């Protein structure tokens, strides 16, 4: 079974090669799509500047909680995955152009593999895919699925997907935008995995009690191309804080907050070690930050953007668009919707099953996963400072599960990306219109049929409770 072991240890885990491994040293290597080969020599680069302070010191406490003491830098060096640097966000525009020019021109075609192969990051965003496998929902649709493979970071997950190691995964919604329109990679969004499920965590003794306190601070996001980066910057700008990307030892103005990219498992240890002052990421790393890393919830992102997308279901375009694979693709989405409805009705049982105390899909104790799935105490989180919930009338949950990919949300993401700071060039967005992306990037067919057959999906409160449930107006209130 391709999962991490969960024994306590403090040393980096030896490299485990998988089919399609890109290390270049083993017989399992599969050619990497040159469209995804835009990698710096050093994964910790932003705007061409090396940050020597990004190597983190780890509190041994987190080895038993996270199941790995491997840092982001060590992991990438060990695996030979000289990261995509935040999907190219850590590369300069000249580096991107050079890589694109060097890539050989080739027509790509993906052979059909009817066995579902899932790669995932250890976050609750992946729950629907994991539950669909574990509970046999794929099997009930006549589809076989391999045990899902846990990946610690977004860059290696994207690379493994691009090399066809996986045919079904979850990605941060801005990532396939970058893949399809900057790198011309044939990817399709086919559903949402969930809604909400993220937050801004800050250290209890960081002096941060409101967004205006981020001046002079260090703040981590999991990827430049992420809802976390978009919303965090939007929240800070609204409070007069200017996001910047600089080495951690660079001098900051009183109104500047330095942004850096860390893999989700690296965030709580970095916060506990006071090497960052806060982070925005998916659950259960917020719950872990609250319980184990001396963190407090500054704001739930679902209280800023009601029912926002975070991770979406992605497939290779051939799998999503080939009529010969339509029955298979429909079955996959039927299983995903069944899983989402099951999770919504069995949160505690699912949290237990996913945790290291259950089936070990997530390397966290049940206490952490249950908090991530269930704990949204409105009176507690409304009590300032800080007031992590400011819109209790929205009736949202800490994380919600529904699969309809609202076009209005995709359009909003495209619009906001154009003004979001990343460690690279956003020029590819200049010619994109939100309407075009919403129509071209997303395949609505399979998820619509699956939802029509399972009307209980409409009970989720991130879905409009009046009018057409497939149409909504995005609500964003800072």
C-alpha positions in Angstrom: 0.0 0.0 0.0 1.5 3.3 -1.1 1.2 5.3 2.1 3.6 6.8 4.5 4.4 4.8 7.6 3.6 6.6 10.8 6.3 5.5 13.2 8.1 8.2 15.2 11.5 9.2 13.8 13.7 12.3 13.4 15.8 11.5 10.4 14.8 12.0 6.8 13.1 9.0 5.3 14.9 7.2 2.5 13.6 7.9 -1.0 10.9 5.5 -2.2 10.7 5.2 -5.9 7.3 4.9 -7.6 6.2 4.3 -11.1 6.9 7.4 -13.0 9.6 8.5 -10.6 11.5 11.5 -11.8 14.7 11.0 -9.9 16.6 9.9 -13.0 18.4 7.1 -11.2 15.9 4.2 -11.2 14.4 1.8 -13.6 10.9 3.1 -12.8 11.4 6.5 -14.4 8.9 7.7 -16.9 9.5 10.7 -19.1 8.4 13.9 -17.5 6.2 16.1 -19.7 8.6 18.9 -20.8 5.7 21.3 -20.4 6.1 20.8 -16.6 9.9 20.9 -16.6 10.2 24.5 -15.5 12.2 23.9 -12.3 14.9 25.9 -10.5 18.0 24.3 -9.2 17.0 25.4 -5.7 13.4 24.9 -4.7 13.5 27.8 -2.3 13.8 30.7 -4.8 11.4 33.6 -5.3 12.0 36.2 -7.9 15.5 34.7 -8.5 16.6 35.2 -4.9 17.7 32.4 -2.7 16.4 32.4 0.9 19.0 30.7 3.1 16.6 30.9 6.1 14.0 28.5 4.7 15.6 25.4 6.1 13.5 24.7 9.1 14.4 23.4 12.5 11.9 20.8 13.6 10.5 20.2 17.1 10.6 16.4 17.6 7.0 16.7 18.8 5.9 16.9 15.2 7.6 13.7 14.1 4.9 11.6 15.8 2.1 13.9 14.7 3.0 14.5 11.1 4.7 11.1 10.5 7.7 12.7 8.9 10.6 14.9 9.9 11.6 15.6 6.3 11.8 19.2 5.5 10.6 20.6 2.2 14.1 21.2 1.0 15.3 17.7 2.1 12.4 16.0 0.5 12.9 17.7 -2.9 16.6 17.1 -2.9 16.2 13.5 -1.9 13.5 12.8 -4.5 15.2 14.8 -7.2 12.1 16.8 -7.6 13.6 20.2 -8.0 10.2 21.7 -7.3 8.0 23.6 -9.7 8.5 26.4 -7.3 4.9 27.1 -6.7 3.8 26.1 -10.2 6.4 28.4 -11.8 5.6 31.1 -9.3 9.2 30.8 -7.9 10.7 31.2 -11.4 11.4 34.5 -13.1 9.6 35.2 -16.4 12.9 34.7 -18.3 13.4 31.3 -16.7 9.9 30.3 -17.8 10.5 31.5 -21.3 13.8 29.7 -21.6 12.2 26.4 -20.3 9.3 26.7 -22.8 11.7 27.4 -25.6 13.9 24.4 -24.7 10.9 22.0 -24.4 10.6 19.9 -27.6 7.4 20.2 -29.5 5.4 17.0 -29.1 1.8 15.8 -29.4 0.8 14.2 -26.2 -1.8 11.4 -25.9 -2.7 9.7 -22.7 -3.5 5.9 -22.8 -6.6 5.0 -21.0 -6.2 3.2 -17.7 -9.5 2.2 -16.2 -8.0 1.7 -12.7 -8.4 4.8 -10.6 -5.0 5.9 -9.3 -5.2 8.7 -6.7 -2.4 10.9 -5.5 -3.2 13.3 -2.6 -1.8 15.7 -0.1 -2.5 14.9 3.5 -5.3 17.4 3.9 -9.0 17.1 4.4 -9.6 18.5 0.9 -8.8 15.0 -0.4 -11.5 13.4 1.8 -14.0 12.7 -0.9 -11.5 10.8 -3.1 -10.1 8.8 -0.1 -13.6 7.9 1.1 -14.7 6.9 -2.4 -11.9 4.4 -2.4 -12.1 3.2 1.2 -15.9 2.8 1.3 -15.9 1.0 -2.0 -17.9 3.6 -3.8 -15.7 3.3 -6.9 -16.2 -0.5 -6.7 -20.0 0.0 -6.6 -19.7 1.8 -9.9 -17.8 -1.1 -11.4 -14.4 0.7 -11.2 -11.3 -0.6 -9.6 -9.1 1.8 -7.6 -5.6 1.4 -6.2 -4.8 2.4 -2.7 -4.2 6.2 -2.8 -0.6 7.5 -2.6 0.3 10.2 -0.1 2.5 13.0 -1.4 3.9 15.7 1.0 3.9 18.7 -1.4 2.1 20.2 -4.3 5.0 20.4 -6.7 5.7 16.6 -6.6 2.0 15.9 -6.8 1.6 18.0 -9.9 4.7 16.4 -11.5 3.5 12.9 -10.7 0.1 13.7 -12.3 1.7 15.2 -15.3 3.8 12.1 -15.8 0.6 10.1 -15.7 1.4 8.3 -12.4 -2.1 9.4 -11.3 -5.3 9.8 -13.3 -7.4 11.4 -10.5 -6.3 13.9 -7.9 -7.2 17.1 -6.1 -5.4 20.4 -6.9 -5.7 24.0 -5.7 -8.1 25.6 -8.1 -5.6 28.1 -9.5 -3.1 25.4 -10.3 -4.9 23.9 -13.3 -5.4 27.4 -14.6 -1.6 27.8 -14.6 -1.1 24.3 -16.1 -3.6 24.7 -18.9 -2.9 28.3 -20.0 0.7 28.9 -19.1 2.2 25.4 -19.7 -0.4 24.3 -22.3 -0.9 21.1 -20.3 -4.2 19.2 -21.1 -5.9 19.2 -17.7 -9.6 19.6 -16.8 -11.4 20.5 -13.7 -14.3 18.1 -13.4 -15.8 18.9 -9.9 -15.1 20.5 -6.6 -13.7 18.3 -3.7 -15.2 20.5 -1.0 -15.8 24.1 0.0 -14.3 26.3 2.8 -11.9 24.2 4.9 -9.0 26.7 5.3 -8.0 29.5 7.7 -5.3 32.0 8.7 -3.4 30.8 11.7 -1.0 33.0 13.7 1.2 32.5 16.7 -0.5 33.3 20.0 2.5 35.4 21.0 3.1 36.9 17.6 1.3 40.1 18.4 -1.1 39.6 15.5 -4.7 40.1 16.6 -6.0 41.6 13.3 -4.8 41.8 9.7 -3.3 45.2 10.3 -0.8 43.6 12.6 0.9 41.7 9.8 3.4 44.5 9.2 7.0 43.3 9.5 5.8 39.6 9.8 6.6 36.4 7.9 3.6 34.5 6.4 3.5 31.2 4.7 1.1 29.9 2.0 1.2 26.4 0.5 1.5 27.6 -3.1 1.6 30.8 -5.0 -1.3 29.6 -7.1 -3.7 29.0 -4.3 -6.9 30.3 -2.7 -4.8 30.8 0.4 -2.4 33.2 -1.3 -5.3 35.0 -3.1 -7.4 35.5 0.1 -4.5 36.2 2.5 -3.2 39.0 0.3 -6.7 40.4 -0.2 -7.4 40.4 3.5 -4.0 42.2 4.2 -4.3 44.8 1.5 -7.8 45.7 2.8 -6.1 46.5 6.1 -3.3 48.5 4.6 -0.6 45.8 4.5 1.5 45.3 1.4 2.4 41.7 0.6 6.1 41.2 -0.6 8.3 38.3 -1.6 11.8 38.6 -0.2 14.4 36.5 1.7 13.4 36.0 5.3 16.3 38.1 6.5 15.5 41.1 4.3 14.3 44.3 6.0 10.6 44.9 5.9 8.8 48.2 6.1 6.2 48.6 8.9 3.4 48.0 6.4 4.9 45.0 4.6 4.3 41.3 5.2 6.7 38.8 3.6 5.1 35.8 1.9 6.9 32.5 1.4 5.8 29.1 0.2 6.0 26.1 2.5 4.5 22.6 2.1 1.5 22.2 4.5 3.3 19.7 6.8 6.1 22.2 7.3 3.9 25.0 8.5 3.0 24.0 12.1 6.7 23.2 13.0 7.8 26.5 11.5 5.2 28.3 13.5 6.1 26.5 16.7 9.8 27.3 16.1 8.8 31.0 15.5 10.4 31.0 12.1 7.1 32.2 10.6 4.4 34.3 12.3 1.4 32.8 10.6 0.2 30.8 7.7 -2.9 30.1 5.6 -3.5 26.5 4.6 -6.1 23.7 4.3 -7.2 21.6 7.3 -6.2 19.8 9.3 -3.0 21.9 9.5 -5.1 24.7 11.1 -6.4 22.4 13.7 -2.9 21.1 14.3 -1.6 24.6 14.6 -4.2 25.4 17.2 -3.7 22.2 19.2 0.0 21.5 18.9 1.9 24.6 17.6 0.9 27.5 19.8 -1.4 28.9 17.1 -4.7 30.6 17.1 -7.3 31.1 14.3 -7.3 34.7 13.0 -9.9 34.2 10.4 -11.7 31.3 8.6 -11.5 31.8 4.9 -15.0 30.5 4.5 -16.1 33.5 6.6 -14.5 35.8 4.0 -15.7 34.1 0.9 -18.8 32.1 1.6 -18.6 28.6 0.4 -15.4 29.2 -1.6 -13.6 26.5 -3.6 -10.2 25.4 -2.6 -9.2 22.0 -4.0 -10.9 20.8 -7.2 -11.1 17.4 -8.8 -8.8 17.2 -11.8 -8.4 14.7 -14.6 -6.3 14.5 -17.8 -8.2 16.0 -20.6 -8.3 12.7 -22.6 -10.0 11.0 -19.7 -12.5 13.8 -19.2 -13.3 14.4 -22.9 -13.0 11.1 -24.8 -16.5 9.8 -25.5 -15.1 6.2 -25.2 -14.3 6.9 -21.6 -17.5 8.7 -20.7 -19.1 5.8 -18.8 -16.0 5.4 -16.7 -15.7 9.1 -16.0 -19.4 9.2 -15.0 -18.9 6.4 -12.6 -15.9 8.1 -11.0 -18.0 11.2 -10.4 -21.0 9.2 -9.1 -18.6 7.7 -6.5 -17.2 11.2 -5.6 -20.7 12.6 -5.0 -21.7 9.6 -3.0 -18.6 10.1 -0.9 -19.3 13.8 -0.3 -22.8 13.1 0.9 -21.5 10.3 3.1 -18.9 12.6 4.7 -21.5 15.3 5.4 -23.6 12.8 7.3 -20.8 10.9 9.1 -18.2 13.5 9.9 -16.9 12.0 13.1 -16.7 8.5 11.7 -14.9 9.7 8.6 -12.5 11.7 10.7 -11.7 8.6 12.8 -11.3 6.5 9.6 -9.0 9.0 7.9 -6.8 9.6 11.0 -3.7 7.7 12.1 -5.9 6.1 14.7 -8.0 4.6 11.9 -7.0 3.7 8.4 -4.0 6.1 8.4 -4.8 8.1 5.3 -3.8 11.2 7.2 -0.9 11.2 9.5 -2.8 12.9 12.4 -4.5 11.6 15.5 -8.3 11.5 15.4 -8.4 14.5 17.8 -6.9 16.8 15.1 -8.9 15.5 12.2 -12.2 15.6 14.2 -11.5 19.3 15.0 -10.7 20.0 11.4 -14.0 18.3 10.3 -16.3 19.4 13.0 -15.2 22.2 15.3 -16.8 25.5 14.3 -17.8 27.0 17.7 -19.4 30.3 16.7 -19.4 32.0 20.2 -15.8 31.0 20.8 -14.5 32.1 17.4 -16.5 35.3 17.4 -15.0 36.4 20.7 -12.2 39.0 19.8 -9.4 39.2 19.5 -9.4 37.9 17.0 -12.9 37.4 15.6 -12.3 34.4 13.4 -16.0 34.3 12.5 -17.7 37.5 11.6 -20.6 36.2 9.5 -22.4 33.6 11.6 -25.5 34.3 9.6 -23.9 32.5 6.7 -24.3 29.2 8.5 -21.2 27.7 7.1 -19.1 24.8 8.5 -15.4 24.6 9.1 -15.4 22.5 5.9 -18.2 21.7 3.6 -18.6 19.0 1.0 -20.3 19.6 -2.3 -19.1 19.0 -5.8 -20.7 21.6 -8.2 -18.0 23.8 -9.7 -19.8 27.2 -9.9 -18.7 29.1 -12.9 -19.1 32.3 -11.0 -16.3 31.2 -8.6 -14.0 30.2 -11.4 -14.4 33.6 -12.9 -13.7 35.3 -9.6 -10.5 33.3 -9.1 -9.2 34.3 -12.6 -10.0 37.9 -11.9 -8.3 37.9 -8.5 -5.2 36.1 -9.8 -4.4 39.0 -12.0 -3.8 41.2 -9.0 -2.2 38.6 -6.7 1.5 38.7 -6.0 3.4 35.6 -6.9 7.1 34.8 -7.2 7.0 34.8 -11.0 5.3 36.1 -14.1 1.5 36.3 -14.4 1.7 37.5 -18.0 -0.2 34.4 -19.3 -3.3 35.7 -17.6 -3.4 38.9 -19.7 -5.2 37.3 -22.6 -7.5 35.2 -20.5 -11.0 36.3 -19.8 -12.9 34.8 -16.8 -15.8 33.7 -19.0 -13.5 31.8 -21.4 -11.7 30.0 -18.5 -15.0 29.0 -16.9 -16.2 27.5 -20.2 -12.9 26.0 -21.4 -11.2 24.7 -18.2 -14.2 22.9 -16.6 -16.1 19.9 -17.7 -19.6 20.1 -16.1 -21.2 17.1 -17.7 -20.3 14.3 -15.3 -20.7 16.1 -12.0 -24.1 17.6 -13.1 -25.5 14.1 -13.9 -24.1 12.8 -10.6 -25.6 15.6 -8.6 -29.0 15.3 -10.4 -29.1 11.7 -9.3 -28.2 12.6 -5.7 -30.4 15.5 -4.7 -29.1 15.4 -1.1 -26.1 17.4 -2.2 -28.3 20.5 -2.1 -28.6 20.2 1.7 -25.0 21.5 2.0 -25.2 25.2 3.1 -22.5 26.3 0.8 -25.2 25.7 -1.9 -27.9 28.4 -2.4 -31.0 27.3 -0.5 -33.3 29.3 -2.7 -33.6 29.3 -6.5 -31.5 27.3 -8.9 -28.9 25.4 -6.8 -26.5 25.4 -9.8 -26.3 29.2 -9.9 -25.0 31.5 -7.3 -23.7 35.0 -6.7 -20.3 34.9 -5.0 -20.3 36.6 -1.5 -17.0 38.1 -0.4 -17.0 40.2 2.7 -13.7 41.1 4.4 
